[in-house]
Amino acid sequence: MDAKAKTGSGDVETEPKSFASHLPSLKVSTIFAMTFGFFGVNMAFSLQQSQMGRIFQTIGANPNNLGFFFILPPLAGMVIQPLIGKYSDRTWTRFGRRMPYLFIGAPVAAIVLVLLPNAGSFGFGYGSAAALWFAAIATLFMDLSSNVCMQPFKMVIGDMVNEDQKDMAWSWQQSFSNLGGVLASLVPFFLAFIGLSNVAQKGEVPITVKLAYYLAAAVLLLTSFYTIAKVHEYNPEEYALYHNIDLTKQKKQPSLWELTKKAPRVFWEISVVQFFTWFAILYSWTYAAGAISLNVWHTSNPSSAGYQAAGNWYGVLTCIQAVASVIFGLLVQARTKPEHRKAWYVFGLLAGALGFILIFFIHSKWLLVLPFCLIGITYITMNTQPFSLLTEALNGENKGSYLGLFNCSICLPQIAASLCSFFIFPMVGHSMPAMFLVGGVSLVIAAFSVRFIHSKLSEPVKL
């Protein structure tokens, strides 16, 4: 049967192309719609990265205990994403199979985004257990709902995009993600620049940060509903045709544990790289604001103007990192040929390793631009190449479940890094900048591990 004639969505542009893909090529407008929604999703995650450590220290958390609060988000993702993948694999409605979950997740995430920065504004008291638990639980729910939003965007690419367009789709998604990060990271700095107060009474988060969270909530809703309105998922017959699934043979839905045991070898090989990658990234989220404050503003007092200025500057650096990521993604990643995926994977991880190590040595706010540009290359790489390498090895039957399970390779290393921080942080003299040296070494190990990935399409790399 003619694949182009089969679909009635109007999303198909051409016949199926190379690499034995039975999926048709999609219109650029369709790929835009399925990737643009990540703009709003990553506003939430970027605020988590750039402001969460600042919020917890502002309301009185001990820096020694920051690792505890950063365990909750990956734990939430490790639980919710496999479940979303499993159940959306068998959710067929007239609204699609992945989009209904986005329709539920986006409003919940928006509500939690409004609540989180107000953790110190309910009269719990500076450093009180109530304030810290409120912030921790709000963070947990923010990550739960954000993961419900994020997973449909990833799965719809696996469902609908062929190998020829896959690198472009992942790169576009991550580029929009980074642009959302740009907006989220710049808002506190911009609001302070135009005169809003960047400090608040002890134990409360500044209004500049609160407004950034409110804006993220609004943008998340708008971009998610745009994707829901514009992306027309394949119906069961179309999906079966494009993925070579025989609908006459009814198969029992395997459990997540059964799928894990039968996961392709590349699933585990990439997971090793993911472990050392995300182990490092967690430390950048946890200690960046404090490291910059110590190295540049020479203060560790979260109530000081210097610390809050460092928090805003970290937001600017996160923005610069995102811009570098977008530029690298559009100029390089979107043009990546399948046979070169592993080589660019190695390059991206080594760039980030150099960036992490440089942060330890730099004491100038302006020179920090260089390492954050290098880390931006890592961000686009680690959010594109692992998914391209994994999905090329999957058939269409349980793709959502495997993408959900694969999220554990992102969450588990963050949990491990958080737990390890309780003895690594004292081991390096309670030095936040020194934690970036630890992260740099971890990224070097990750880059070396790429050579052991067995890819069907990518050429081997030698280190």
C-alpha positions as CSV (number, residue, x, y, z in Angstrom):
1,M,0.0,0.0,0.0
2,D,1.2,3.5,-0.8
3,A,2.4,5.1,2.4
4,K,1.7,8.6,1.3
5,A,-1.9,7.7,0.3
6,K,-2.5,5.9,3.5
7,T,-2.3,8.9,5.9
8,G,-5.0,11.4,6.0
9,S,-3.3,13.9,8.3
10,G,-1.6,16.0,5.6
11,D,1.6,15.8,7.5
12,V,3.5,13.6,5.0
13,E,5.7,15.3,2.5
14,T,7.4,12.4,0.6
15,E,7.7,8.7,0.3
16,P,9.8,6.8,2.8
17,K,13.5,7.3,2.3
18,S,16.8,5.5,3.1
19,F,18.1,3.4,5.9
20,A,15.2,0.9,5.4
21,S,12.9,3.3,7.1
22,H,9.2,2.7,6.4
23,L,8.2,6.1,7.9
24,P,7.5,8.8,5.4
25,S,9.3,12.1,5.4
26,L,7.3,14.8,7.3
27,K,6.6,18.4,6.4
28,V,8.9,20.9,8.0
29,S,5.8,22.5,9.6
30,T,4.9,19.2,11.3
31,I,8.4,18.7,12.7
32,F,8.3,22.3,13.9
33,A,5.0,21.6,15.7
34,M,6.1,18.5,17.4
35,T,9.4,20.1,18.6
36,F,8.3,23.7,19.4
37,G,6.4,22.6,22.6
38,F,9.8,21.8,24.2
39,F,10.3,25.6,24.4
40,G,7.8,25.8,27.3
41,V,8.7,22.5,28.9
42,N,12.4,23.5,29.2
43,M,11.5,26.9,30.8
44,A,10.4,24.8,33.8
45,F,13.5,22.6,33.7
46,S,15.8,25.6,33.2
47,L,14.4,27.4,36.2
48,Q,15.0,24.2,38.1
49,Q,18.6,24.0,37.0
50,S,19.5,27.7,37.4
51,Q,17.3,28.7,40.4
52,M,16.5,25.7,42.5
53,G,19.8,25.7,44.5
54,R,19.3,29.4,44.9
55,I,15.8,29.0,46.2
56,F,16.7,26.3,48.7
57,Q,19.7,28.3,50.1
58,T,17.6,31.4,50.2
59,I,14.9,29.8,52.4
60,G,17.6,28.4,54.7
61,A,18.9,25.0,53.4
62,N,22.4,24.0,54.5
63,P,24.7,23.7,51.4
64,N,25.9,20.4,52.8
65,N,22.4,19.0,52.4
66,L,21.6,20.3,48.9
67,G,22.1,16.8,47.5
68,F,19.0,15.6,49.4
69,F,16.7,18.1,47.6
70,F,18.2,17.1,44.2
71,I,17.3,13.5,44.7
72,L,13.6,14.1,44.4
73,P,13.3,15.3,40.8
74,P,15.2,12.4,39.2
75,L,13.4,10.0,41.4
76,A,10.1,11.3,40.1
77,G,11.3,11.1,36.5
78,M,12.5,7.5,37.0
79,V,9.0,6.5,38.1
80,I,6.7,8.5,35.9
81,Q,8.4,8.3,32.5
82,P,8.4,4.5,32.1
83,L,4.7,4.5,33.2
84,I,3.8,7.2,30.7
85,G,5.6,5.3,28.0
86,K,4.0,2.0,28.9
87,Y,0.4,3.2,29.1
88,S,0.7,5.6,26.1
89,D,1.9,2.7,24.0
90,R,-1.6,1.3,24.2
91,T,-3.6,4.6,24.4
92,W,-5.4,5.0,21.1
93,T,-7.9,7.9,21.1
94,R,-9.1,10.3,18.5
95,F,-6.8,12.9,20.1
96,G,-3.8,10.6,19.6
97,R,-1.8,8.3,21.9
98,R,0.8,10.6,23.4
99,M,-1.0,14.0,23.3
100,P,-3.7,13.2,25.9
101,Y,-0.9,12.9,28.5
102,L,0.5,16.3,27.5
103,F,-3.0,17.7,27.9
104,I,-3.1,16.6,31.5
105,G,0.5,17.3,32.5
106,A,0.8,20.9,31.3
107,P,-1.9,22.5,33.5
108,V,-0.6,20.6,36.6
109,A,3.0,21.7,35.9
110,A,1.8,25.3,35.5
111,I,0.1,25.3,38.9
112,V,3.2,23.9,40.6
113,L,5.5,26.5,38.9
114,V,3.4,29.2,40.5
115,L,3.6,27.5,44.0
116,L,7.3,26.6,44.2
117,P,9.0,30.1,44.4
118,N,6.6,31.0,47.2
119,A,8.0,28.3,49.5
120,G,9.4,31.1,51.8
121,S,6.3,33.3,51.7
122,F,3.8,31.3,53.7
123,G,5.2,32.2,57.2
124,F,7.0,28.9,57.8
125,G,10.1,30.7,59.0
126,Y,13.7,30.8,57.7
127,G,15.3,27.4,57.6
128,S,12.3,25.8,59.1
129,A,11.5,22.1,58.3
130,A,8.1,23.2,57.1
131,A,9.5,25.6,54.5
132,L,12.0,23.2,53.3
133,W,9.5,20.3,53.0
134,F,7.1,22.5,51.2
135,A,9.8,23.4,48.7
136,A,10.9,19.8,48.4
137,I,7.4,18.5,47.8
138,A,6.6,21.3,45.3
139,T,9.8,20.4,43.5
140,L,8.8,16.8,43.4
141,F,5.4,17.6,41.9
142,M,7.0,20.0,39.5
143,D,9.2,17.3,38.2
144,L,6.4,14.8,38.1
145,S,4.2,17.0,36.0
146,S,7.1,18.3,33.8
147,N,8.0,14.7,33.0
148,V,4.4,14.0,32.1
149,C,4.8,16.9,29.6
150,M,8.2,16.0,28.4
151,Q,7.8,12.4,27.6
152,P,5.1,12.8,24.8
153,F,7.4,15.1,22.9
154,K,10.1,12.5,22.9
155,M,7.9,9.6,22.0
156,V,6.1,11.3,19.1
157,I,9.5,11.8,17.4
158,G,10.2,8.1,17.8
159,D,6.7,7.3,16.5
160,M,6.6,9.6,13.4
161,V,10.1,10.6,12.3
162,N,12.3,8.5,10.0
163,E,16.1,8.1,10.3
164,D,16.8,10.7,7.6
165,Q,15.0,13.4,9.6
166,K,15.5,12.1,13.1
167,D,18.7,14.0,13.9
168,M,17.1,17.2,12.6
169,A,14.0,16.6,14.8
170,W,16.0,15.9,18.0
171,S,18.2,18.9,17.3
172,W,15.2,21.2,16.7
173,Q,13.6,19.9,19.8
174,Q,16.7,20.6,21.9
175,S,17.2,24.0,20.2
176,F,13.7,25.1,21.1
177,S,14.4,23.6,24.6
178,N,17.5,25.8,24.9
179,L,15.6,28.9,23.6
180,G,13.1,28.3,26.4
181,G,16.0,28.1,28.7
182,V,17.3,31.4,27.4
183,L,14.1,33.1,28.2
184,A,13.8,31.5,31.7
185,S,17.3,32.2,32.6
186,L,17.3,35.9,31.5
187,V,14.1,36.9,33.1
188,P,15.5,37.4,36.7
189,F,18.5,39.3,35.4
190,F,16.3,41.5,33.1
191,L,13.8,42.3,35.8
192,A,16.5,43.3,38.2
193,F,18.0,45.4,35.4
194,I,14.8,47.4,34.9
195,G,14.6,48.1,38.6
196,L,12.7,45.3,40.4
197,S,14.1,44.2,43.7
198,N,16.5,41.3,43.4
199,V,16.6,40.8,47.2
200,A,13.8,40.1,49.7
201,Q,13.5,39.7,53.4
202,K,15.4,36.9,54.9
203,G,13.9,33.5,53.9
204,E,11.9,34.8,51.0
205,V,12.7,34.4,47.3
206,P,13.1,37.8,45.3
207,I,10.2,39.0,43.1
208,T,12.5,38.7,40.1
209,V,12.6,34.9,40.6
210,K,8.9,34.6,41.3
211,L,7.9,36.4,38.1
212,A,10.2,34.1,36.1
213,Y,8.3,31.1,37.4
214,Y,4.9,32.7,36.7
215,L,6.0,33.5,33.1
216,A,7.3,29.9,32.7
217,A,3.9,28.6,33.7
218,A,2.1,30.7,31.1
219,V,4.5,29.8,28.3
220,L,4.4,26.1,29.2
221,L,0.6,26.1,28.8
222,L,0.6,28.0,25.5
223,T,3.4,26.0,23.7
224,S,2.0,22.6,24.9
225,F,-1.5,23.4,23.6
226,Y,0.0,24.6,20.3
227,T,1.6,21.2,19.9
228,I,-1.6,19.4,20.8
229,A,-3.5,21.4,18.3
230,K,-1.0,21.0,15.4
231,V,0.4,17.5,15.7
232,H,-1.8,14.8,14.2
233,E,-0.6,11.4,15.3
234,Y,-0.9,8.3,13.2
235,N,-3.9,6.1,13.8
236,P,-3.3,2.4,14.7
237,E,-3.5,1.3,11.0
238,E,-1.1,4.0,9.8
239,Y,1.3,3.3,12.7
240,A,1.3,-0.4,12.0
241,L,1.9,0.1,8.3
242,Y,4.9,2.4,8.9
243,H,6.4,0.2,11.6
244,N,5.8,-3.2,10.0
245,I,3.4,-4.3,12.7
246,D,0.9,-7.1,12.0
247,L,-2.4,-6.1,13.6
248,T,-3.9,-9.5,13.0
249,K,-1.5,-10.9,15.6
250,Q,-2.6,-9.7,19.0
251,K,0.3,-9.7,21.4
252,K,0.2,-9.6,25.1
253,Q,1.5,-6.3,26.5
254,P,4.8,-7.2,28.2
255,S,5.5,-5.7,31.6
256,L,8.2,-3.1,32.1
257,W,10.4,-5.7,33.8
258,E,10.1,-8.1,30.8
259,L,10.9,-5.3,28.4
260,T,14.0,-4.3,30.5
261,K,15.2,-7.9,30.4
262,K,14.8,-8.0,26.6
263,A,16.2,-4.5,26.0
264,P,18.6,-4.3,23.0
265,R,22.3,-4.3,23.9
266,V,22.7,-0.7,22.8
267,F,20.2,0.3,25.5
268,W,22.7,-0.7,28.2
269,E,25.7,0.6,26.4
270,I,24.3,4.1,26.0
271,S,23.1,3.9,29.6
272,V,26.7,3.6,30.8
273,V,27.6,6.8,28.9
274,Q,24.5,8.4,30.3
275,F,25.5,7.5,33.9
276,F,28.8,9.4,33.8
277,T,27.2,12.3,31.8
278,W,24.3,13.0,34.1
279,F,26.5,12.4,37.2
280,A,28.4,15.4,36.1
281,I,25.5,17.5,35.1
282,L,23.8,17.2,38.5
283,Y,26.7,18.8,40.1
284,S,26.5,21.8,37.8
285,W,22.9,22.3,38.7
286,T,23.6,21.9,42.4
287,Y,26.8,23.9,42.9
288,A,27.0,26.4,40.0
289,A,25.4,29.4,41.8
290,G,27.5,28.8,44.9
291,A,30.7,28.2,42.9
292,I,30.3,31.4,40.9
293,S,29.5,33.4,44.1
294,L,32.6,32.1,45.8
295,N,35.0,32.5,42.8
296,V,33.7,35.8,41.5
297,W,31.8,37.6,44.3
298,H,33.8,35.9,47.2
299,T,30.8,35.2,49.3
300,S,28.8,32.2,50.4
301,N,26.1,34.1,52.3
302,P,22.8,33.5,50.4
303,S,21.2,36.6,51.9
304,S,23.9,38.8,50.5
305,A,23.6,41.0,47.5
306,G,26.7,39.4,46.1
307,Y,25.2,35.9,46.2
308,Q,21.9,37.0,44.6
309,A,24.0,38.8,41.9
310,A,25.8,35.6,41.3
311,G,22.5,33.8,41.0
312,N,21.4,36.2,38.3
313,W,24.7,36.0,36.5
314,Y,24.4,32.2,36.5
315,G,21.1,32.8,34.8
316,V,22.8,34.8,32.1
317,L,25.5,32.2,31.7
318,T,22.8,29.5,31.4
319,C,21.3,31.7,28.7
320,I,24.7,31.9,26.9
321,Q,25.1,28.2,27.3
322,A,21.7,27.7,25.6
323,V,22.5,30.0,22.7
324,A,25.8,28.1,22.1
325,S,23.8,24.9,22.2
326,V,21.3,26.2,19.7
327,I,24.0,27.4,17.3
328,F,25.9,24.1,17.5
329,G,22.6,22.2,17.1
330,L,21.5,24.1,14.0
331,L,24.9,24.2,12.3
332,V,26.2,20.7,13.2
333,Q,23.7,18.4,15.0
334,A,20.8,19.0,12.6
335,R,23.1,18.0,9.7
336,T,24.6,15.0,11.4
337,K,24.6,11.9,9.2
338,P,23.7,8.6,11.0
339,E,27.1,7.2,10.4
340,H,28.7,10.1,12.3
341,R,26.6,10.1,15.5
342,K,29.1,8.5,17.8
343,A,31.9,10.8,16.7
344,W,29.9,13.9,17.5
345,Y,28.8,12.3,20.7
346,V,32.4,12.0,21.9
347,F,33.2,15.6,20.8
348,G,30.3,17.0,22.7
349,L,31.1,15.3,25.9
350,L,34.8,16.3,25.8
351,A,33.8,19.9,25.2
352,G,31.8,19.8,28.4
353,A,34.6,18.1,30.3
354,L,36.9,21.0,29.4
355,G,34.2,23.5,30.4
356,F,33.7,22.0,33.8
357,I,37.4,22.0,34.6
358,L,37.8,25.6,33.5
359,I,35.1,26.8,35.9
360,F,37.2,25.7,38.8
361,F,40.1,28.0,37.7
362,I,38.2,31.0,36.5
363,H,37.5,34.0,38.8
364,S,36.2,36.5,36.2
365,K,32.5,36.7,35.5
366,W,33.2,37.5,31.8
367,L,35.7,34.6,31.3
368,L,33.1,32.2,32.5
369,V,31.3,32.7,29.2
370,L,33.8,30.3,27.5
371,P,33.3,27.2,29.7
372,F,29.5,27.7,29.6
373,C,29.6,27.8,25.8
374,L,31.5,24.5,25.9
375,I,28.9,23.0,28.3
376,G,26.2,24.2,25.8
377,I,27.7,21.9,23.2
378,T,27.5,19.1,25.7
379,Y,23.8,19.8,26.4
380,I,22.8,19.6,22.7
381,T,24.8,16.4,22.3
382,M,23.6,14.5,25.3
383,N,20.0,15.3,24.5
384,T,20.1,14.2,20.9
385,Q,22.7,11.5,20.1
386,P,21.7,9.0,22.8
387,F,18.1,9.1,21.6
388,S,19.1,8.8,17.9
389,L,21.4,5.9,18.7
390,L,18.7,4.2,20.8
391,T,15.7,4.6,18.5
392,E,17.5,3.3,15.5
393,A,17.6,-0.1,17.4
394,L,13.9,-0.1,18.3
395,N,10.9,-1.4,16.5
396,G,7.6,0.4,16.8
397,E,5.8,-2.0,19.2
398,N,7.1,-0.8,22.6
399,K,8.9,2.4,21.7
400,G,7.3,4.6,24.3
401,S,8.0,2.1,27.0
402,Y,11.6,1.9,26.1
403,L,12.0,5.6,25.9
404,G,10.4,5.8,29.3
405,L,12.7,3.2,30.7
406,F,15.7,4.9,29.1
407,N,14.9,7.9,31.2
408,C,16.1,5.9,34.2
409,S,19.6,6.3,32.6
410,I,19.2,10.0,33.2
411,C,17.6,9.8,36.6
412,L,19.6,7.1,38.4
413,P,23.0,8.9,37.9
414,Q,21.5,12.1,39.3
415,I,20.3,10.1,42.4
416,A,23.8,8.5,42.6
417,A,25.5,11.9,42.3
418,S,23.2,13.4,45.0
419,L,24.0,10.6,47.4
420,C,27.7,10.6,46.6
421,S,27.8,14.4,47.2
422,F,27.4,13.7,50.9
423,F,30.9,12.3,51.1
424,I,32.5,13.9,47.9
425,F,31.7,17.4,49.0
426,P,33.5,17.1,52.3
427,M,36.3,15.2,50.6
428,V,37.0,18.2,48.4
429,G,37.1,20.6,51.3
430,H,33.4,21.7,51.1
431,S,34.4,23.5,47.9
432,M,31.6,24.1,45.4
433,P,34.1,25.0,42.6
434,A,36.0,21.7,43.2
435,M,32.8,19.8,42.5
436,F,33.2,20.9,38.9
437,L,36.5,19.1,38.7
438,V,34.7,16.0,39.8
439,G,32.1,16.6,37.0
440,G,34.9,17.2,34.4
441,V,36.5,13.8,35.2
442,S,33.1,12.1,34.9
443,L,32.5,13.6,31.5
444,V,35.9,12.3,30.3
445,I,34.9,8.8,31.4
446,A,31.6,9.2,29.6
447,A,33.3,10.2,26.3
448,F,35.6,7.2,26.5
449,S,32.6,4.9,27.0
450,V,31.0,6.0,23.7
451,R,33.5,3.8,21.8
452,F,31.8,0.7,23.3
453,I,28.3,1.5,21.8
454,H,27.3,-0.9,19.0
455,S,25.4,1.2,16.6
456,K,23.7,-0.2,13.4
457,L,24.4,3.0,11.5
458,S,27.2,4.9,13.1
459,E,30.9,4.3,12.4
460,P,33.2,3.2,15.2
461,V,35.3,5.9,17.0
462,K,38.7,5.4,18.5
463,L,40.0,7.2,21.6
